[in-house]
Amino acid sequence: MRRRDYITTVGSGVGVLATVDLGRAQSEQLDRVCPADSTTAVRPGNEVVFEAAASSAVDPSTTDWRVEGAGAAEIAGGAPFWSYTHRTGNPAAYARFDDPGVYRVVATVGGTSIAWRVAVTEDAPAAPSGTLTPDPGPGTTITTREEITVTATARDDAGALERIVWQEGRNATYVDTTDMSGSDATVTYTVSAGNAIWFIGGYPMMAWLICNDGRVSVARTDGPSIDAFQNVRIIGTNAPVRAGETLVVEAEMDVEGSSTYHALVDVETDLIVGHDPTQVDSETVEVFAGQTETVRLEFTTATVRNTQTFPVRVETRHAASETDVTVVGTEDADAHGNLAVTGLETNAPVTGGQRLAVTATLSNTGEGPASREVELVVGHDPTTVDTRRVTVGAGESTRITLGYETYPVRNDDEFPVRVRTGDDSASRSVLVYGRDGDGGDGDTGTASFAVSITGTNAPVTGGQRLTANAVVENAGDAAGSHRIELVVGSTPEVVDSTTVSLGPGESTSISLGYETYPVRNDDTFPVTVRSPHSSDTRTVTVHGTG
């Protein structure tokens, strides 16, 4: 009984009807990419990749593939190059030929066709061979902040190696292409573990080892286990406290990982205090990947006679955050004072390179004078940029201004600024306009664009276009132009953007969107529309095609 030959064709893809300068429709055209020549040869039981370069008038999803010749089977659609075609626009397919003979493989779009002649004979070159080796490899555990390098070794006795097409091994999603040549090749692909969604999900990576005459083989490898990175930041304490009272430390945790595969993560936090570090409290909190939660840790301080200042540290499995606290001794309680921070004001927004000034009111709510080193701390990765020592009498207040020369950034940057005394702190967000920015003719940034999502067309099915509609309003007092972006996913990716120009008080409606991947399983994730000054987020669902 004769075994059936088969050919697998591309699934989803998007084509656009292009026009030339004279306004005429561009013709549909296909050119051979692989095999590069019109004829090729393969041994019985081996496979061949076929790919054509298509003009912009071609919708590759409408490509009709067929095999003519004895033993040819019906064409089966779907995998494994649907994502490759979706990304490149090139129709692609692969066929397996079990019976010796001569075949003709034809790709047709509309009235345009391209064909290859395939000779299936034992005299043809053997299929290429190869292996994949990941570093770190299976059996190890890393976090989403680390990197993975996959090394491919390939060999072809005919010396026709051409490229590797990398795919994730579950949905056959296209990842990248790496060129190679000759009889032996070693190439690498390096990826952030947080982006290696296939390894996070526990399925392999694939590499199609392709020769210039279309002969092909597939190598696969599993990878390391990838844990979501557990980050932590101390956001406040109730220090200074009096000896014998309870010291409270509040921390914020976020999990950097996949909302689909990591989902809820148990984050264990430890409170460690003192110059001779001692663990005094521990809490476990569930944190959803891509989101934040707060935790409250505490311990009862010792009844000491003299005032002590020492470090407190909050640790997770992967990160730590530290600050100093003060415990007022029993002999110092009446004289120590307490310097609270209120009424925080700034001159923001400023343009990169200009001085940012922050003014705060400091009030001594203690029973004695308070002498403190007051700090201005800026940024998501907190940095002290200015300090001043002040002394405030019991029950008195003073105003202080701290500041620094901002870095001449090219793009708009929004970040927190904090004034802290050791007893208390206060913070707010500020905006620094980029020097190459779009704030206008020397405008120091009085245009402020507020964004509000008015709706989406979710849920959609994988492969369909997801659209988010929003209203953008200039809440500032000067005209400006700013880029508005659509950001999707728990590992944020900008998928669409537009530039909006508005006068003071003006508003406009916009629509942003992108073609979703034809995932096999349902996927729920956040979408955000953002300006340099504001953002709005919705959660959407893309239904799987499986």
N, C-alpha and C positions, 0 to 999 in steps of 0.2 A: 504494500500500500504506500503510495507516494505521500511524503510529508508536505504539509502546506507551507508555502512561503507567505510572508506577511510584510506589510509596510505600515508604519505608524506615522500619523500626520500631526501637524501643529494644531493646537487648540486656539485659545483666544489671542487676538491681536487687534490693533487699531490702525486704520489707514485714513489718509486725508486726501481729498481731491485737490491737487495743486494746480495753480494757474501760472502761465508765463506772462511776460511783460505786456504782450498784446491782448491779454485777457482770454486766450484760448485755453481750453482744458488740456492739461498735459496728458500724453498718451500713457497707457499701461505698458510697462516694460519689465522684463525679467532678464537678469544676467547671471551666468553661472558663477558661484563662489566655491562650492564644494560638491563633487569633484571639480577641480578647476578646468579639466578637459572634458570633452564631450563623451569620452569613453573611459572605462575603468574595468578592473578585473578583481575578483574576490574568490576565495576558496569556498566550497560548499559548507554551509552551516555558519558562515561568517556574516557580518553586518556592514552596511554602508550608510554614511550620513549624506544627505542631499540638502543643499542650501542654495537659495537664489537671492541676489540683490534685487530689490523691487523699487520701482519709481514711486514717488509720493502719491501717484494716482491709484496705487494698488492697495486694497485692503487685504492683508495677508491671511486673515481669517477665512476668506472666501476661496483660498487656493484649493484646487482639486488635484489630488495626487492619485496616480494610478500606475500599475505595473502591467506591462504587456509581455506575454511570453508564456511558454509551457510551465505549468506549475505555479503561476502567479496567483495570489489569493486576493480576497477583497481588502480594500483599504480600511484600516481601523484608525479612528481619530482620537485625539485627546492629549496624549503624552508621548514623549517626555519633553518636547521643546516648546510647549505653549508659552511659557514665561520668557524663554529666550526670544521668541518672535515678538512677544508683547513689548520687550525692551528694545529690540534692534530694528523691528519692522521687516526682517528678512523671513520669508517663508522657509521652513525647514522641516525635514522628515528623516526617518531612517527605515531601512528595510533589511530583512534577513532572507538570504537565499540559500535554501537547503539542497535544491536539485541542480546539477550541472546543466548548462545551456546558455543561451544568449537572451537577455531581457532588455526591455526598454522602459525606463522610468520617466514619466511625464508629469510636469507641474503646469497647471492651466489656471489663468485668471482672466475672466471675461473671454475675449477672443485671442488672448496671447498665451502661447505655450513655450516651454523650454524642455528639452529632453536629454537624457543620458543613455548611452549604450553600456550595459553591464554584462561582462563575460564571466560566467561562474565555472571555474575550472581548477583542478588540483594543481596546475602549474602556476597559479596566481600567487602573489606574496601572501604570507600569513598575516593575521591580524596583529596590530601592535600589542604590546603587553606593558604592564606597569603596576606600581603599588603606591599607596598613600600612607604617610607616617605623620601623625599630628604630634606637636610638642606644645604643651603637656599632652600626654596621651590618655587613653582609657585607664580607669582605676585611680586617677588623680582628681582632686577637687580644687577649683580655683574660684575667683569671684568675677563678677561682670566688669570689673575695672582692669583686669589683666588681659593679655594678648595670647592668641593661639596662632601658631605657624604650622601650616600643613605642607609637607614636602612631597612632591610627586616625582617619581622616577619612571621614565618611559623608555621603551626600546622598540625599534622597528628595523628588521633586517634589511628592508628595502631602502632605508635612509630617507623616508618621506615624512617624518614627523612634522606637524605644522602648528598645532595649538591644543590647549586644554580648555574645555568648557566646564566650569565649576558649577555644581548645583547642590542645593540642599536635598537630602535623600528621602523626604516624605512627600511633599507636594511638587517635587521637581522644579522648584523655583530657581530661576537663573541668578547666579551670584556674580560671576566675573569670567573673563577670558584671559588666558596667558599664552603668549606665543612661544613656540619652541621649534627646533629644526634638527635635521640630521638623523643619525641612527640611535643615539643615546642622548637623553636630556634629563636634567634635574631642575625643577622649577618649584617656587614656593608661593604660597598665598597666606598672607597675614591678616588677621581680623581681630578687632576688639571682641572679647568674650561676650560683652553685652549685646553685640550685633550678631553673634553666631546663634541665631534662634533655633537652628536645627539641632545643635548640640545641647542647648538649654532644654529643648523638648525631648531629648533622649533619642534622636534618630540621626542617621549617619550623614556624612558629606560624600558626594559623588564627583568623579572627574571623568569626563568623556575625553579619551585620548584619541585625537583625530589626525589622520594623515591627509596630505594634500590631494590624494586620489580617492578620498572618502572612506577608506578603511578605518574602522573604529573599534575600540573596546572600552569597557567601563571598569573603573577601580572605585572601591568604597572604603571608608574607614569610620569607625566610631571615634568619639572624642572624649574629653574630660567631662566630669560633672561640673556644672557651673552654678554656684550659689549667688543669690542676689546680694549685692554689697549693702551692708548695714551701716549707715552713716549716723552720726550723733553730734549735736551741738548744745552746749549749755546756753539757755536763753534767759536765766535769771536765778537769783537766790534771795533769801530774806536777810542776808548778812548786811551789817553786823548784827549779831545776836548777843544777848547777855549770857554769861557763863551759866550752864545748867539748862538753858532753853533749847528748843528744837531748831536745828538748822535745816532748812528746806532748799533743795536744789531742783530746779525744773530744767528738763532737757527736751529737745525736739529730735525725733528720729525720722529718717526717710530711707526707703528701700529702693535701690537702683536695680531693677530687674524687669522681667516680662510679666505683664498683667495676666497673660494667658497661662503661662507655665509656673511662674513663681507664686502669683496670686497673693494669698495671705501668708505672711512670714512671721514666725514667732521670734521677736527680737528680745534677747535677754540683756538688760542693762544693769551694770554694777556701779555703786557709788563707793569710791575709794578716797580716803582722806589722809592728810598728814604728810610730813616730810619722811616719815617711815611708813610707807603706804599701807593702809589697813582697809579691807572691805567692810563696810558698815551697813549696807543695804543693797537689795537686789529686787528688780521687778521684771516680769516678762510681759510684753505688749504685742498684740497682733497688729501688724502694719501691712496694708495692701501695697503691692509694688507700684511705685510711681507716686505714692501719697505720703503724708506725714502724720505722725501722732506725737503727743506729748506724754511725758512721764514725770511723776513727782517722787523724788527720793528724799529721805530724811534720816537724821539721827540726833540723839540727845547729846549735846555737848557736855564736856566735863565741867565741874564747878572749880574753875581755876581762879587764882587771886589776881594774876597779871594778864593784861590783854595779849592775845596771840593772833598772829596772821599766818595762815598755812594754806596749801593747795588742796582743792577738791577736784576730783576727776571722775567723769562718767565714761564708762567703757562699754562698747558692744563687742561682738566677736571680731569685727574688722576695723573699728575706728575708736577714737577717744577724743574728749574735749575737756579742757582744764581751765580753772580760774582760781584766783585767791580769794579767801574769805577771812573775816575778822571776827573773833569771839572776844567780847569785852570782859575783862576780868572783874571780879567782885570789888576790888579796890579802885578800879578806874571807871565804874559805871556812871558816876555822877558827872565826871569831867570829860567824857569821851565825845559827846555830841553825835548827831546823825544828819548827814548832808543829803537831802532829797533833791532830785532833779525834776523840774517842771518847766512848762512854757517853752518847748523847743521850737526855734525858728531858724530858717535858712534863707540865703539869697538865691537858692536854686529856682528855676534851671539856669545854669551857666553853660558857656561854651568851653570845650576842652582846652586847657591851657590857662583858663581864668581861675581866680581864687574863689574857692567855695568857703563861705563863712557860716558858722553854726553858733547861734546864741541860745543860752539856757539860763533859767532862773534856778539858783541854788538856795535852798531854805534849810536852816539848821533847826530840826525838830527835836533835838536832844536837850539835855539839861546842862551841858557845858559847851565850851567853844569846840568847833570842829576844824581841824587843819588837815586838808586832803590834797593829794595829787589828782587833779581832774584831767581825764583823758578824752580826746576825740578819736573814735575808732570807726573806720570806714570799710565797706566792702563785704561781699559774701564770704570771703576768706579774711576775717577781721584783721585789720592792720592799724596800729596806733600812729597817727600822723601829726598830732600836736598834744602838748600837755601844759598845765599851769598849776602851780600850787596856790591854794587859796585858804584863808582862815575866815570863818564866819562865826560870830558870837551866838550864844544860845538864844533862840527865838528870832534871829535876824535872817535877812535874805540879801542876796547879791546877784547881779547879772554878769555873765562871763561870755566872751566871744572867742571861739577857737576857729582855726581854719588852716587851709593848705592850698597850694597850687595844684589844680587838677592836671592829670596827664592829658596831652593833646590827642585824644582818641579820634579815630577817623569816623567811627559810627556812634550813634547815640547809645548811652549806657545808663541804666537805672540800677541803683544799689542802695543799701541802707547806710545811714550814719547814726552813730550812737555816742552820747555823752555819758560818762560814768565816773562816779566818785569813790567807788569801793563800798559805799553804803547803798547806793541806788544807781539806776541808769534809766535813760529814755532814748527812744530811737524813732526815726522816720525815714521814708524813702526819698531820694533826690534823683534828679535827672541831669546828666551832663550831655550836651549836644556834641555830636561829632563835628570835627572841623571840615570834613568832606560831606557833612550832612545836608539835610534838605530843609533847614529851618529858615532859609531866606537870606536876603542881603544884609549880612552882619547882624541878623536878628539873634538875640541872646536866648531865644527859645520860649517866647510867650504863646506860641501856638501849642495847644495840647489836644490830642486826638483821643476821644473816648470811643470805645468799640462795644457794640452790643449785638449778639447773635439773635436774629429774629426767627430762624428756623433752618432745618436741614431736610433733605429728602430721604433720610434714613428711616427704616432699614432699607438697604439695597442688597442685591446679590453680587457676590464676588465677580469682578470683571466689569461691573457697571460703574458709572460715574457717580461719585458722592459729592454733593453740593452743599455748601453752607452759605446762607444769606445773612448779611449783617448791615447795621446802620453805623456810619462813622460820623461823629460830630466834633467840630472844632470848639472845644470849651474854653479856649484861650482868648486873648485879646489882640492877636496879630495873625495875619495870613500865614499859611505854611503848607508844605508838601511833605508827606511822609509815606513810607512803604508799609502797606498792610499785608500781613502774612497769614496763610493757613498752615497750621502746624498739627500734625496727626501723630498718634501713637504714644505709648508710655515711654518709649525711647524717642523723644521728639524729633520729627523730621519735617522740614519746610517743603510742602508739595505744590504750593501755588502762592503768588503774590501779585499785588498791583500797587501802583503809586496813586495817591489821592491828594488833590490840592483843594483846600477850603479856606474861605475867609472866616473872620471871627463870627461865631454863632451859626455858621452854615453847617449843613449835614447832607449826606448822600447815602444811597443804598448801593451795596456791592454784592457780588456773588463770586465765590471762589470754589474751586473743586479740583478733583483729580480722578483718574481711572483706578479703581481699586483692583487689587490683585484677585484673581479667581481662586480664592482659598477653598479648600475642600470642607473645612469645618467652620462653624459660626465663630466670629471674632468680635468682641466688644472692646472699644478703646475710646480715649478722649480725642476730641478735635477742638482746637483753639484758634480763634481769630484774634490777632494781636497787632497793636501799634507800638511805637516806642514808649507810650505812656499808659497803655491800658490793654486789657485782654478779657475775653469771655470764652468760657469752655462749655461744651456739651459732650455727653457720652452717646456714642452711636454704635449700631450693630451692622456688621456685614455678614449676610448669610452665606454659608458654605455651599459649594456646588456639588458636593458629594452626596 
